[in-house]
Amino acid sequence: MKIARILLALTLVFWAGPVFAQRTITIKMASPIPENTPWAQYFNQLAAEWKKITNGEVELIIYHNGVAGGEKDVVRNLRVNQIQAAVLSAYGLYEISPEVMTLSFPFLIRNDDELDLVLAGVKDELEEKINGKGFFTLAWARVGWIKFFSKQPIFTPADLKKQKLGTHVDQAEMNHIFKTMGFQMIPVAHNDLLVALNSSMVEAVFQSPIAVGSTQIFGSAKNMASINVAPFIGAIVFNQRAWRAIPEKYKPQLIAAARRTETELDRAIRGMESDLIKTMGNYGLKVNRLTPAQEQLWYNEIGQATPGFIGTMIDRDTYDRIEAILRDYRNRNR
């Protein structure tokens, strides 16, 4: 009888082994990014790499094109585990940790060198704030710069105030900032921007050149102001429940793969954005080159409005940290 029980136990272990080996942890990740963009391709590569690292035990399924809903909906679904991960822009991250929105405050950070310095100075702190709200920050996504695209040329704030500025319905914070500055704001769903431009419901938008290229918006908004409005930045976040479900033995490699993707995407996007602007120029896009004096008009315009946002829409401590980093950098490079 004892031998029979041993044989039975061994048989159960033998048959149970393959069952446990086939266990798959499925991570559904929402992304607002169009599938035909370089960003989406990098995220697809990351999913394939994760599958290889974990021998298929962790499967990352990405829902591109915003099919999982707007970013506010996505954050809500993350909290209740209907989805487990998401690519969020600063607007989505604002729903988790409002301090992140400071990175996208208009005309605060003005070029890649400044963004490098700011992220080096505040990224760890921002990750702590996000992670403390029940999430895990896997990697940051730097995907170029937001610029103005318009039917009529834009060089100064006065030029833009004459045109109806279409903006995403989820970008309430940015809408409020520009509206306070006297601009005509028209909330439009992202998928309807081209239709709104063609019908003259709106006459200008602020978008990433790569997003504009993928959606062909430049066919209607044939002018692009050279000034950088804000960095287009976001992050890949998990809810803590999903992150804890992943075996610890895989996590160092999975994080390393994500951080590699972060670096490679950043490097690729810098050159890609410039090349795409040139390509759109071959198809009719006109780049309106602002003079230093014209750029200063924008900085003055936002400077006058900034005190009303600090401590309300924009976290005071985070703004002060970023402003100090930038002030020191600009003083050294005059």
C-alpha positions, 0 to 999 in steps of 0.5 A: 500500500505504501509503495502504491501511494508513492507511485500514485504521488509520483504519477500526479507530479509527473502529470501536473508538471506540464500543467504548471509549466504551461501557466501563462500570465497575460498582461493586457496593455492599453496604448493610445498610439497608432499601430503604424507609428515607430512607437508602437513597433518598439512596444511590439518588440518589447512584447516579443522580448518579454515572451522570450525572456519568460519562455512564454510565461508572461504574455504582453498583449498590446491594444493600440490605437486607443481602442481601450478608451481615453486615458482617464478611462484607461486609468480607471480600468487599471485601478480595477484590473480590467487592464493590467498595464498602459502607455500613458501620456502626461495627461494620463499620468496626471490622473495618477500623480498630478506632479507629472503634468509639470513636465508638459507645462507649455514652454517650460522645457524647451529642448532635448538637452533641457529635458535630459537634465530635468528627467535626471533630476526629477524622474526618480521622485516622480516614479516614487509618487506614481508607485505610491499610488498603487502602480509600478513605473516600468519605463518612460517614453520620450516621443518627441515634441509638441508643436503647433500645426495650423492653416495660417502661419503662426509666429507669435501668440497673436497669430494663434489667437486668431485661429480656433485651436483644436485640442483633445477632449482628454487634455482638460488641463492644457486646454485650461492653460491656453484658454486662460491665455486668451486662445480659442479652444475647441475640444475635439476627439483625437480621431476627429481632428482631421475631419474638424480641420477639413470642415474648418471647425478648427484651424490649428492643433498642437500635436507631435510631428510623428502623430501628425505624419501618421494621421496626415493632418499636415494635408490640412494644417500646412504650417508648423511653427518651429518652436517647441511647445512641450515635450511629448512624454509618457510612461509605461505603468502597471497596476501593482496587482499585475506586477506582483503576479509576475515571478520575481526571477524574471523581473530584473530581465524584464525591467532591463528590456524595458529600459533598453527599449526606452533608450532605443526609442528615445535615440530613434525618435530624435532623428525620426522626428527631424526626418519626418518634418523634412518628408512632410516638407516635400509634400507641402508642409511649411515650417515657420521659423521663429526668430529669438524675439518671436520665441521670447513673446511666447515665453513672456505670454506663458510667464504672465499666466504661470503664477495662476497655475502654480499650486493649483494645476501645477505642483509648486515643489515640482515646478520649483525643482524643474525651474531651478534646474533650468535656470542654472543650465541657462545661466551657464549657457548664455 
